[in-house]
Amino acid sequence: MTSPDDFQLSRIYAEGWKAGSQLAPITRQPIQMANPYGDGPERARWNDGFADARKRHQAS
């Protein structure tokens, strides 16, 4: 598998953000259970998006 480029990683971050935005008000589901990616930069980037969305929802 080739490593993702910056555009792909930005789309993966957005997927994580969307999931975090949708799940944050409803549940406290751990990131590990929601993340569809295996190891590597894709998983880390998705986690970043998910966590950032949850933080934003907790602050508002």
PDBQT receptor file of N, H, CA, C and O in Angstrom, charges set to zero:
ATOM      1  N   MET A   1       0.836  -1.178   0.000  1.00  0.00    +0.000 N 
ATOM      2  CA  MET A   1       0.000   0.000   0.000  1.00  0.00    +0.000 C 
ATOM      3  C   MET A   1       0.882   1.244   0.000  1.00  0.00    +0.000 C 
ATOM      4  O   MET A   1       1.879   1.294   0.720  1.00  0.00    +0.000 OA
ATOM      5  N   THR A   2       0.531   2.229  -0.785  1.00  0.00    +0.000 N 
ATOM      6  H   THR A   2      -0.279   2.188  -1.369  1.00  0.00    +0.000 HD
ATOM      7  CA  THR A   2       1.309   3.459  -0.827  1.00  0.00    +0.000 C 
ATOM      8  C   THR A   2       0.913   4.358   0.323  1.00  0.00    +0.000 C 
ATOM      9  O   THR A   2      -0.203   4.278   0.837  1.00  0.00    +0.000 OA
ATOM     10  N   SER A   3       1.838   5.215   0.722  1.00  0.00    +0.000 N 
ATOM     11  H   SER A   3       2.745   5.280   0.305  1.00  0.00    +0.000 HD
ATOM     12  CA  SER A   3       1.504   6.129   1.808  1.00  0.00    +0.000 C 
ATOM     13  C   SER A   3       0.615   7.248   1.265  1.00  0.00    +0.000 C 
ATOM     14  O   SER A   3       0.767   7.666   0.117  1.00  0.00    +0.000 OA
ATOM     15  N   PRO A   4      -0.306   7.728   2.091  1.00  0.00    +0.000 N 
ATOM     16  CA  PRO A   4      -1.260   8.737   1.635  1.00  0.00    +0.000 C 
ATOM     17  C   PRO A   4      -0.597  10.099   1.433  1.00  0.00    +0.000 C 
ATOM     18  O   PRO A   4       0.364  10.446   2.118  1.00  0.00    +0.000 OA
ATOM     19  N   ASP A   5      -1.127  10.854   0.486  1.00  0.00    +0.000 N 
ATOM     20  H   ASP A   5      -1.908  10.572  -0.071  1.00  0.00    +0.000 HD
ATOM     21  CA  ASP A   5      -0.613  12.201   0.282  1.00  0.00    +0.000 C 
ATOM     22  C   ASP A   5      -1.387  13.171   1.185  1.00  0.00    +0.000 C 
ATOM     23  O   ASP A   5      -2.312  12.765   1.889  1.00  0.00    +0.000 OA
ATOM     24  N   ASP A   6      -1.010  14.430   1.160  1.00  0.00    +0.000 N 
ATOM     25  H   ASP A   6      -0.258  14.759   0.588  1.00  0.00    +0.000 HD
ATOM     26  CA  ASP A   6      -1.629  15.424   2.032  1.00  0.00    +0.000 C 
ATOM     27  C   ASP A   6      -3.133  15.563   1.784  1.00  0.00    +0.000 C 
ATOM     28  O   ASP A   6      -3.907  15.736   2.725  1.00  0.00    +0.000 OA
ATOM     29  N   PHE A   7      -3.540  15.488   0.524  1.00  0.00    +0.000 N 
ATOM     30  H   PHE A   7      -2.911  15.347  -0.241  1.00  0.00    +0.000 HD
ATOM     31  CA  PHE A   7      -4.955  15.605   0.224  1.00  0.00    +0.000 C 
ATOM     32  C   PHE A   7      -5.735  14.436   0.829  1.00  0.00    +0.000 C 
ATOM     33  O   PHE A   7      -6.784  14.632   1.442  1.00  0.00    +0.000 OA
ATOM     34  N   GLN A   8      -5.215  13.228   0.652  1.00  0.00    +0.000 N 
ATOM     35  H   GLN A   8      -4.363  13.069   0.155  1.00  0.00    +0.000 HD
ATOM     36  CA  GLN A   8      -5.889  12.060   1.213  1.00  0.00    +0.000 C 
ATOM     37  C   GLN A   8      -5.983  12.161   2.736  1.00  0.00    +0.000 C 
ATOM     38  O   GLN A   8      -7.013  11.836   3.327  1.00  0.00    +0.000 OA
ATOM     39  N   LEU A   9      -4.904  12.613   3.357  1.00  0.00    +0.000 N 
ATOM     40  H   LEU A   9      -4.068  12.877   2.877  1.00  0.00    +0.000 HD
ATOM     41  CA  LEU A   9      -4.922  12.760   4.812  1.00  0.00    +0.000 C 
ATOM     42  C   LEU A   9      -5.914  13.829   5.255  1.00  0.00    +0.000 C 
ATOM     43  O   LEU A   9      -6.532  13.693   6.311  1.00  0.00    +0.000 OA
ATOM     44  N   SER A  10      -6.077  14.884   4.470  1.00  0.00    +0.000 N 
ATOM     45  H   SER A  10      -5.576  14.995   3.613  1.00  0.00    +0.000 HD
ATOM     46  CA  SER A  10      -7.056  15.914   4.830  1.00  0.00    +0.000 C 
ATOM     47  C   SER A  10      -8.470  15.365   4.734  1.00  0.00    +0.000 C 
ATOM     48  O   SER A  10      -9.330  15.729   5.536  1.00  0.00    +0.000 OA
ATOM     49  N   ARG A  11      -8.722  14.494   3.764  1.00  0.00    +0.000 N 
ATOM     50  H   ARG A  11      -8.024  14.199   3.112  1.00  0.00    +0.000 HD
ATOM     51  CA  ARG A  11     -10.048  13.870   3.627  1.00  0.00    +0.000 C 
ATOM     52  C   ARG A  11     -10.303  12.895   4.778  1.00  0.00    +0.000 C 
ATOM     53  O   ARG A  11     -11.425  12.793   5.273  1.00  0.00    +0.000 OA
ATOM     54  N   ILE A  12      -9.268  12.188   5.195  1.00  0.00    +0.000 N 
ATOM     55  H   ILE A  12      -8.357  12.271   4.793  1.00  0.00    +0.000 HD
ATOM     56  CA  ILE A  12      -9.388  11.262   6.326  1.00  0.00    +0.000 C 
ATOM     57  C   ILE A  12      -9.657  12.047   7.605  1.00  0.00    +0.000 C 
ATOM     58  O   ILE A  12     -10.480  11.631   8.421  1.00  0.00    +0.000 OA
ATOM     59  N   TYR A  13      -8.975  13.174   7.789  1.00  0.00    +0.000 N 
ATOM     60  H   TYR A  13      -8.307  13.511   7.126  1.00  0.00    +0.000 HD
ATOM     61  CA  TYR A  13      -9.235  14.042   8.941  1.00  0.00    +0.000 C 
ATOM     62  C   TYR A  13     -10.697  14.480   8.937  1.00  0.00    +0.000 C 
ATOM     63  O   TYR A  13     -11.359  14.465   9.975  1.00  0.00    +0.000 OA
ATOM     64  N   ALA A  14     -11.197  14.870   7.765  1.00  0.00    +0.000 N 
ATOM     65  H   ALA A  14     -10.659  14.883   6.922  1.00  0.00    +0.000 HD
ATOM     66  CA  ALA A  14     -12.591  15.317   7.649  1.00  0.00    +0.000 C 
ATOM     67  C   ALA A  14     -13.567  14.191   8.000  1.00  0.00    +0.000 C 
ATOM     68  O   ALA A  14     -14.602  14.438   8.618  1.00  0.00    +0.000 OA
ATOM     69  N   GLU A  15     -13.241  12.966   7.610  1.00  0.00    +0.000 N 
ATOM     70  H   GLU A  15     -12.400  12.765   7.108  1.00  0.00    +0.000 HD
ATOM     71  CA  GLU A  15     -14.085  11.825   7.981  1.00  0.00    +0.000 C 
ATOM     72  C   GLU A  15     -14.133  11.671   9.501  1.00  0.00    +0.000 C 
ATOM     73  O   GLU A  15     -15.195  11.438  10.079  1.00  0.00    +0.000 OA
ATOM     74  N   GLY A  16     -12.977  11.802  10.136  1.00  0.00    +0.000 N 
ATOM     75  H   GLY A  16     -12.114  11.991   9.667  1.00  0.00    +0.000 HD
ATOM     76  CA  GLY A  16     -12.914  11.719  11.594  1.00  0.00    +0.000 C 
ATOM     77  C   GLY A  16     -13.686  12.841  12.249  1.00  0.00    +0.000 C 
ATOM     78  O   GLY A  16     -14.390  12.623  13.236  1.00  0.00    +0.000 OA
ATOM     79  N   TRP A  17     -13.560  14.049  11.704  1.00  0.00    +0.000 N 
ATOM     80  H   TRP A  17     -12.988  14.226  10.903  1.00  0.00    +0.000 HD
ATOM     81  CA  TRP A  17     -14.293  15.204  12.225  1.00  0.00    +0.000 C 
ATOM     82  C   TRP A  17     -15.802  14.953  12.133  1.00  0.00    +0.000 C 
ATOM     83  O   TRP A  17     -16.542  15.200  13.086  1.00  0.00    +0.000 OA
ATOM     84  N   LYS A  18     -16.235  14.469  10.997  1.00  0.00    +0.000 N 
ATOM     85  H   LYS A  18     -15.634  14.269  10.223  1.00  0.00    +0.000 HD
ATOM     86  CA  LYS A  18     -17.668  14.210  10.799  1.00  0.00    +0.000 C 
ATOM     87  C   LYS A  18     -18.169  13.175  11.809  1.00  0.00    +0.000 C 
ATOM     88  O   LYS A  18     -19.217  13.359  12.428  1.00  0.00    +0.000 OA
ATOM     89  N   ALA A  19     -17.422  12.103  11.968  1.00  0.00    +0.000 N 
ATOM     90  H   ALA A  19     -16.570  11.954  11.466  1.00  0.00    +0.000 HD
ATOM     91  CA  ALA A  19     -17.816  11.070  12.931  1.00  0.00    +0.000 C 
ATOM     92  C   ALA A  19     -17.841  11.630  14.350  1.00  0.00    +0.000 C 
ATOM     93  O   ALA A  19     -18.761  11.349  15.118  1.00  0.00    +0.000 OA
ATOM     94  N   GLY A  20     -16.832  12.418  14.690  1.00  0.00    +0.000 N 
ATOM     95  H   GLY A  20     -16.085  12.646  14.065  1.00  0.00    +0.000 HD
ATOM     96  CA  GLY A  20     -16.788  13.012  16.025  1.00  0.00    +0.000 C 
ATOM     97  C   GLY A  20     -17.916  13.990  16.262  1.00  0.00    +0.000 C 
ATOM     98  O   GLY A  20     -18.445  14.075  17.370  1.00  0.00    +0.000 OA
ATOM     99  N   SER A  21     -18.286  14.725  15.240  1.00  0.00    +0.000 N 
ATOM    100  H   SER A  21     -17.855  14.657  14.340  1.00  0.00    +0.000 HD
ATOM    101  CA  SER A  21     -19.389  15.675  15.345  1.00  0.00    +0.000 C 
ATOM    102  C   SER A  21     -20.718  14.966  15.531  1.00  0.00    +0.000 C 
ATOM    103  O   SER A  21     -21.579  15.434  16.277  1.00  0.00    +0.000 OA
ATOM    104  N   GLN A  22     -20.885  13.851  14.862  1.00  0.00    +0.000 N 
ATOM    105  H   GLN A  22     -20.186  13.471  14.256  1.00  0.00    +0.000 HD
ATOM    106  CA  GLN A  22     -22.143  13.117  14.946  1.00  0.00    +0.000 C 
ATOM    107  C   GLN A  22     -22.253  12.309  16.226  1.00  0.00    +0.000 C 
ATOM    108  O   GLN A  22     -23.344  12.174  16.780  1.00  0.00    +0.000 OA
ATOM    109  N   LEU A  23     -21.144  11.773  16.700  1.00  0.00    +0.000 N 
ATOM    110  H   LEU A  23     -20.258  11.883  16.250  1.00  0.00    +0.000 HD
ATOM    111  CA  LEU A  23     -21.182  10.931  17.885  1.00  0.00    +0.000 C 
ATOM    112  C   LEU A  23     -21.049  11.708  19.183  1.00  0.00    +0.000 C 
ATOM    113  O   LEU A  23     -21.539  11.261  20.220  1.00  0.00    +0.000 OA
ATOM    114  N   ALA A  24     -20.399  12.858  19.146  1.00  0.00    +0.000 N 
ATOM    115  H   ALA A  24     -20.001  13.222  18.304  1.00  0.00    +0.000 HD
ATOM    116  CA  ALA A  24     -20.110  13.601  20.376  1.00  0.00    +0.000 C 
ATOM    117  C   ALA A  24     -21.355  13.899  21.209  1.00  0.00    +0.000 C 
ATOM    118  O   ALA A  24     -21.335  13.665  22.418  1.00  0.00    +0.000 OA
ATOM    119  N   PRO A  25     -22.431  14.404  20.618  1.00  0.00    +0.000 N 
ATOM    120  CA  PRO A  25     -23.587  14.713  21.457  1.00  0.00    +0.000 C 
ATOM    121  C   PRO A  25     -24.357  13.473  21.918  1.00  0.00    +0.000 C 
ATOM    122  O   PRO A  25     -25.147  13.552  22.859  1.00  0.00    +0.000 OA
ATOM    123  N   ILE A  26     -24.135  12.343  21.272  1.00  0.00    +0.000 N 
ATOM    124  H   ILE A  26     -23.493  12.279  20.507  1.00  0.00    +0.000 HD
ATOM    125  CA  ILE A  26     -24.956  11.163  21.520  1.00  0.00    +0.000 C 
ATOM    126  C   ILE A  26     -24.296  10.184  22.487  1.00  0.00    +0.000 C 
ATOM    127  O   ILE A  26     -24.956   9.634  23.369  1.00  0.00    +0.000 OA
ATOM    128  N   THR A  27     -23.014   9.972  22.321  1.00  0.00    +0.000 N 
ATOM    129  H   THR A  27     -22.478  10.419  21.604  1.00  0.00    +0.000 HD
ATOM    130  CA  THR A  27     -22.343   8.907  23.066  1.00  0.00    +0.000 C 
ATOM    131  C   THR A  27     -20.920   9.293  23.418  1.00  0.00    +0.000 C 
ATOM    132  O   THR A  27     -20.376  10.268  22.897  1.00  0.00    +0.000 OA
ATOM    133  N   ARG A  28     -20.334   8.526  24.296  1.00  0.00    +0.000 N 
ATOM    134  H   ARG A  28     -20.775   7.735  24.718  1.00  0.00    +0.000 HD
ATOM    135  CA  ARG A  28     -18.919   8.714  24.623  1.00  0.00    +0.000 C 
ATOM    136  C   ARG A  28     -18.106   7.556  24.051  1.00  0.00    +0.000 C 
ATOM    137  O   ARG A  28     -17.145   7.096  24.668  1.00  0.00    +0.000 OA
ATOM    138  N   GLN A  29     -18.498   7.095  22.880  1.00  0.00    +0.000 N 
ATOM    139  H   GLN A  29     -19.278   7.469  22.379  1.00  0.00    +0.000 HD
ATOM    140  CA  GLN A  29     -17.824   5.974  22.232  1.00  0.00    +0.000 C 
ATOM    141  C   GLN A  29     -16.337   6.276  22.082  1.00  0.00    +0.000 C 
ATOM    142  O   GLN A  29     -15.967   7.331  21.567  1.00  0.00    +0.000 OA
ATOM    143  N   PRO A  30     -15.483   5.352  22.530  1.00  0.00    +0.000 N 
ATOM    144  CA  PRO A  30     -14.042   5.579  22.391  1.00  0.00    +0.000 C 
ATOM    145  C   PRO A  30     -13.624   5.704  20.924  1.00  0.00    +0.000 C 
ATOM    146  O   PRO A  30     -14.201   5.071  20.040  1.00  0.00    +0.000 OA
ATOM    147  N   ILE A  31     -12.631   6.516  20.698  1.00  0.00    +0.000 N 
ATOM    148  H   ILE A  31     -12.162   7.030  21.416  1.00  0.00    +0.000 HD
ATOM    149  CA  ILE A  31     -12.118   6.722  19.347  1.00  0.00    +0.000 C 
ATOM    150  C   ILE A  31     -11.707   5.391  18.717  1.00  0.00    +0.000 C 
ATOM    151  O   ILE A  31     -11.966   5.161  17.536  1.00  0.00    +0.000 OA
ATOM    152  N   GLN A  32     -11.070   4.515  19.492  1.00  0.00    +0.000 N 
ATOM    153  H   GLN A  32     -10.859   4.702  20.451  1.00  0.00    +0.000 HD
ATOM    154  CA  GLN A  32     -10.566   3.263  18.944  1.00  0.00    +0.000 C 
ATOM    155  C   GLN A  32     -11.685   2.416  18.344  1.00  0.00    +0.000 C 
ATOM    156  O   GLN A  32     -11.460   1.708  17.362  1.00  0.00    +0.000 OA
ATOM    157  N   MET A  33     -12.865   2.475  18.908  1.00  0.00    +0.000 N 
ATOM    158  H   MET A  33     -13.047   3.050  19.705  1.00  0.00    +0.000 HD
ATOM    159  CA  MET A  33     -13.984   1.677  18.411  1.00  0.00    +0.000 C 
ATOM    160  C   MET A  33     -14.589   2.289  17.148  1.00  0.00    +0.000 C 
ATOM    161  O   MET A  33     -15.149   1.568  16.322  1.00  0.00    +0.000 OA
ATOM    162  N   ALA A  34     -14.485   3.588  16.990  1.00  0.00    +0.000 N 
ATOM    163  H   ALA A  34     -14.030   4.174  17.660  1.00  0.00    +0.000 HD
ATOM    164  CA  ALA A  34     -15.107   4.270  15.858  1.00  0.00    +0.000 C 
ATOM    165  C   ALA A  34     -14.186   4.355  14.639  1.00  0.00    +0.000 C 
ATOM    166  O   ALA A  34     -14.664   4.463  13.510  1.00  0.00    +0.000 OA
ATOM    167  N   ASN A  35     -12.889   4.307  14.854  1.00  0.00    +0.000 N 
ATOM    168  H   ASN A  35     -12.500   4.219  15.771  1.00  0.00    +0.000 HD
ATOM    169  CA  ASN A  35     -11.922   4.512  13.774  1.00  0.00    +0.000 C 
ATOM    170  C   ASN A  35     -11.886   3.319  12.817  1.00  0.00    +0.000 C 
ATOM    171  O   ASN A  35     -11.581   2.202  13.236  1.00  0.00    +0.000 OA
ATOM    172  N   PRO A  36     -12.197   3.547  11.528  1.00  0.00    +0.000 N 
ATOM    173  CA  PRO A  36     -12.209   2.446  10.568  1.00  0.00    +0.000 C 
ATOM    174  C   PRO A  36     -10.828   2.088   9.995  1.00  0.00    +0.000 C 
ATOM    175  O   PRO A  36     -10.704   1.114   9.252  1.00  0.00    +0.000 OA
ATOM    176  N   TYR A  37      -9.804   2.858  10.331  1.00  0.00    +0.000 N 
ATOM    177  H   TYR A  37      -9.905   3.649  10.934  1.00  0.00    +0.000 HD
ATOM    178  CA  TYR A  37      -8.475   2.645   9.747  1.00  0.00    +0.000 C 
ATOM    179  C   TYR A  37      -7.606   1.804  10.662  1.00  0.00    +0.000 C 
ATOM    180  O   TYR A  37      -7.753   1.835  11.884  1.00  0.00    +0.000 OA
ATOM    181  N   GLY A  38      -6.697   1.051  10.054  1.00  0.00    +0.000 N 
ATOM    182  H   GLY A  38      -6.577   1.026   9.062  1.00  0.00    +0.000 HD
ATOM    183  CA  GLY A  38      -5.730   0.259  10.801  1.00  0.00    +0.000 C 
ATOM    184  C   GLY A  38      -4.615   1.153  11.311  1.00  0.00    +0.000 C 
ATOM    185  O   GLY A  38      -4.848   2.315  11.644  1.00  0.00    +0.000 OA
ATOM    186  N   ASP A  39      -3.440   0.630  11.372  1.00  0.00    +0.000 N 
ATOM    187  H   ASP A  39      -3.251  -0.314  11.101  1.00  0.00    +0.000 HD
ATOM    188  CA  ASP A  39      -2.290   1.409  11.828  1.00  0.00    +0.000 C 
ATOM    189  C   ASP A  39      -1.846   2.391  10.762  1.00  0.00    +0.000 C 
ATOM    190  O   ASP A  39      -2.263   2.306   9.607  1.00  0.00    +0.000 OA
ATOM    191  N   GLY A  40      -1.006   3.314  11.158  1.00  0.00    +0.000 N 
ATOM    192  H   GLY A  40      -0.667   3.383  12.097  1.00  0.00    +0.000 HD
ATOM    193  CA  GLY A  40      -0.390   4.225  10.202  1.00  0.00    +0.000 C 
ATOM    194  C   GLY A  40      -0.935   5.630  10.264  1.00  0.00    +0.000 C 
ATOM    195  O   GLY A  40      -1.730   5.975  11.138  1.00  0.00    +0.000 OA
ATOM    196  N   PRO A  41      -0.488   6.442   9.310  1.00  0.00    +0.000 N 
ATOM    197  CA  PRO A  41      -0.858   7.854   9.324  1.00  0.00    +0.000 C 
ATOM    198  C   PRO A  41      -2.361   8.080   9.128  1.00  0.00    +0.000 C 
ATOM    199  O   PRO A  41      -2.906   9.078   9.599  1.00  0.00    +0.000 OA
ATOM    200  N   GLU A  42      -3.027   7.156   8.435  1.00  0.00    +0.000 N 
ATOM    201  H   GLU A  42      -2.585   6.345   8.052  1.00  0.00    +0.000 HD
ATOM    202  CA  GLU A  42      -4.465   7.311   8.236  1.00  0.00    +0.000 C 
ATOM    203  C   GLU A  42      -5.200   7.240   9.565  1.00  0.00    +0.000 C 
ATOM    204  O   GLU A  42      -6.079   8.058   9.834  1.00  0.00    +0.000 OA
ATOM    205  N   ARG A  43      -4.847   6.273  10.390  1.00  0.00    +0.000 N 
ATOM    206  H   ARG A  43      -4.133   5.609  10.171  1.00  0.00    +0.000 HD
ATOM    207  CA  ARG A  43      -5.490   6.115  11.704  1.00  0.00    +0.000 C 
ATOM    208  C   ARG A  43      -5.236   7.331  12.583  1.00  0.00    +0.000 C 
ATOM    209  O   ARG A  43      -6.149   7.837  13.235  1.00  0.00    +0.000 OA
ATOM    210  N   ALA A  44      -3.995   7.795  12.597  1.00  0.00    +0.000 N 
ATOM    211  H   ALA A  44      -3.253   7.385  12.068  1.00  0.00    +0.000 HD
ATOM    212  CA  ALA A  44      -3.649   8.957  13.417  1.00  0.00    +0.000 C 
ATOM    213  C   ALA A  44      -4.403  10.202  12.958  1.00  0.00    +0.000 C 
ATOM    214  O   ALA A  44      -4.890  10.975  13.783  1.00  0.00    +0.000 OA
ATOM    215  N   ARG A  45      -4.497  10.393  11.662  1.00  0.00    +0.000 N 
ATOM    216  H   ARG A  45      -4.101   9.766  10.992  1.00  0.00    +0.000 HD
ATOM    217  CA  ARG A  45      -5.172  11.578  11.122  1.00  0.00    +0.000 C 
ATOM    218  C   ARG A  45      -6.665  11.547  11.417  1.00  0.00    +0.000 C 
ATOM    219  O   ARG A  45      -7.249  12.573  11.765  1.00  0.00    +0.000 OA
ATOM    220  N   TRP A  46      -7.291  10.374  11.280  1.00  0.00    +0.000 N 
ATOM    221  H   TRP A  46      -6.817   9.541  10.997  1.00  0.00    +0.000 HD
ATOM    222  CA  TRP A  46      -8.704  10.220  11.595  1.00  0.00    +0.000 C 
ATOM    223  C   TRP A  46      -8.933  10.510  13.083  1.00  0.00    +0.000 C 
ATOM    224  O   TRP A  46      -9.887  11.194  13.451  1.00  0.00    +0.000 OA
ATOM    225  N   ASN A  47      -8.044   9.978  13.933  1.00  0.00    +0.000 N 
ATOM    226  H   ASN A  47      -7.268   9.422  13.634  1.00  0.00    +0.000 HD
ATOM    227  CA  ASN A  47      -8.144  10.241  15.379  1.00  0.00    +0.000 C 
ATOM    228  C   ASN A  47      -8.082  11.728  15.673  1.00  0.00    +0.000 C 
ATOM    229  O   ASN A  47      -8.834  12.226  16.512  1.00  0.00    +0.000 OA
ATOM    230  N   ASP A  48      -7.184  12.453  14.985  1.00  0.00    +0.000 N 
ATOM    231  H   ASP A  48      -6.573  12.048  14.304  1.00  0.00    +0.000 HD
ATOM    232  CA  ASP A  48      -7.068  13.900  15.193  1.00  0.00    +0.000 C 
ATOM    233  C   ASP A  48      -8.383  14.607  14.872  1.00  0.00    +0.000 C 
ATOM    234  O   ASP A  48      -8.852  15.438  15.650  1.00  0.00    +0.000 OA
ATOM    235  N   GLY A  49      -8.974  14.276  13.733  1.00  0.00    +0.000 N 
ATOM    236  H   GLY A  49      -8.593  13.601  13.101  1.00  0.00    +0.000 HD
ATOM    237  CA  GLY A  49     -10.233  14.897  13.346  1.00  0.00    +0.000 C 
ATOM    238  C   GLY A  49     -11.344  14.588  14.331  1.00  0.00    +0.000 C 
ATOM    239  O   GLY A  49     -12.106  15.476  14.713  1.00  0.00    +0.000 OA
ATOM    240  N   PHE A  50     -11.441  13.336  14.741  1.00  0.00    +0.000 N 
ATOM    241  H   PHE A  50     -10.823  12.614  14.431  1.00  0.00    +0.000 HD
ATOM    242  CA  PHE A  50     -12.475  12.912  15.682  1.00  0.00    +0.000 C 
ATOM    243  C   PHE A  50     -12.320  13.651  17.012  1.00  0.00    +0.000 C 
ATOM    244  O   PHE A  50     -13.286  14.198  17.545  1.00  0.00    +0.000 OA
ATOM    245  N   ALA A  51     -11.100  13.659  17.538  1.00  0.00    +0.000 N 
ATOM    246  H   ALA A  51     -10.316  13.214  17.105  1.00  0.00    +0.000 HD
ATOM    247  CA  ALA A  51     -10.840  14.310  18.828  1.00  0.00    +0.000 C 
ATOM    248  C   ALA A  51     -11.095  15.810  18.753  1.00  0.00    +0.000 C 
ATOM    249  O   ALA A  51     -11.662  16.377  19.687  1.00  0.00    +0.000 OA
ATOM    250  N   ASP A  52     -10.695  16.461  17.679  1.00  0.00    +0.000 N 
ATOM    251  H   ASP A  52     -10.234  16.000  16.921  1.00  0.00    +0.000 HD
ATOM    252  CA  ASP A  52     -10.917  17.901  17.546  1.00  0.00    +0.000 C 
ATOM    253  C   ASP A  52     -12.406  18.233  17.506  1.00  0.00    +0.000 C 
ATOM    254  O   ASP A  52     -12.836  19.225  18.096  1.00  0.00    +0.000 OA
ATOM    255  N   ALA A  53     -13.186  17.421  16.824  1.00  0.00    +0.000 N 
ATOM    256  H   ALA A  53     -12.837  16.615  16.345  1.00  0.00    +0.000 HD
ATOM    257  CA  ALA A  53     -14.633  17.650  16.772  1.00  0.00    +0.000 C 
ATOM    258  C   ALA A  53     -15.256  17.468  18.146  1.00  0.00    +0.000 C 
ATOM    259  O   ALA A  53     -16.122  18.247  18.544  1.00  0.00    +0.000 OA
ATOM    260  N   ARG A  54     -14.828  16.458  18.866  1.00  0.00    +0.000 N 
ATOM    261  H   ARG A  54     -14.124  15.825  18.544  1.00  0.00    +0.000 HD
ATOM    262  CA  ARG A  54     -15.371  16.221  20.209  1.00  0.00    +0.000 C 
ATOM    263  C   ARG A  54     -15.010  17.365  21.142  1.00  0.00    +0.000 C 
ATOM    264  O   ARG A  54     -15.843  17.795  21.941  1.00  0.00    +0.000 OA
ATOM    265  N   LYS A  55     -13.784  17.866  21.057  1.00  0.00    +0.000 N 
ATOM    266  H   LYS A  55     -13.108  17.517  20.408  1.00  0.00    +0.000 HD
ATOM    267  CA  LYS A  55     -13.382  18.997  21.888  1.00  0.00    +0.000 C 
ATOM    268  C   LYS A  55     -14.235  20.222  21.597  1.00  0.00    +0.000 C 
ATOM    269  O   LYS A  55     -14.648  20.939  22.509  1.00  0.00    +0.000 OA
ATOM    270  N   ARG A  56     -14.491  20.449  20.327  1.00  0.00    +0.000 N 
ATOM    271  H   ARG A  56     -14.155  19.867  19.586  1.00  0.00    +0.000 HD
ATOM    272  CA  ARG A  56     -15.296  21.623  19.940  1.00  0.00    +0.000 C 
ATOM    273  C   ARG A  56     -16.719  21.503  20.501  1.00  0.00    +0.000 C 
ATOM    274  O   ARG A  56     -17.283  22.484  20.986  1.00  0.00    +0.000 OA
ATOM    275  N   HIS A  57     -17.286  20.312  20.433  1.00  0.00    +0.000 N 
ATOM    276  H   HIS A  57     -16.828  19.515  20.039  1.00  0.00    +0.000 HD
ATOM    277  CA  HIS A  57     -18.637  20.122  20.951  1.00  0.00    +0.000 C 
ATOM    278  C   HIS A  57     -18.689  20.227  22.472  1.00  0.00    +0.000 C 
ATOM    279  O   HIS A  57     -19.681  20.708  23.019  1.00  0.00    +0.000 OA
ATOM    280  N   GLN A  58     -17.653  19.794  23.154  1.00  0.00    +0.000 N 
ATOM    281  H   GLN A  58     -16.846  19.404  22.710  1.00  0.00    +0.000 HD
ATOM    282  CA  GLN A  58     -17.610  19.899  24.602  1.00  0.00    +0.000 C 
ATOM    283  C   GLN A  58     -17.484  21.348  25.041  1.00  0.00    +0.000 C 
ATOM    284  O   GLN A  58     -17.994  21.729  26.094  1.00  0.00    +0.000 OA
ATOM    285  N   ALA A  59     -16.807  22.155  24.237  1.00  0.00    +0.000 N 
ATOM    286  H   ALA A  59     -16.393  21.845  23.382  1.00  0.00    +0.000 HD
ATOM    287  CA  ALA A  59     -16.606  23.565  24.576  1.00  0.00    +0.000 C 
ATOM    288  C   ALA A  59     -17.868  24.392  24.355  1.00  0.00    +0.000 C 
ATOM    289  O   ALA A  59     -18.039  25.437  24.982  1.00  0.00    +0.000 OA
ATOM    290  N   SER A  60     -18.753  23.935  23.470  1.00  0.00    +0.000 N 
ATOM    291  H   SER A  60     -18.614  23.086  22.960  1.00  0.00    +0.000 HD
ATOM    292  CA  SER A  60     -19.956  24.731  23.189  1.00  0.00    +0.000 C 
ATOM    293  C   SER A  60     -21.142  24.318  24.006  1.00  0.00    +0.000 C 
ATOM    294  O   SER A  60     -22.217  24.903  23.872  1.00  0.00    +0.000 OA
TER     295      SER A  60
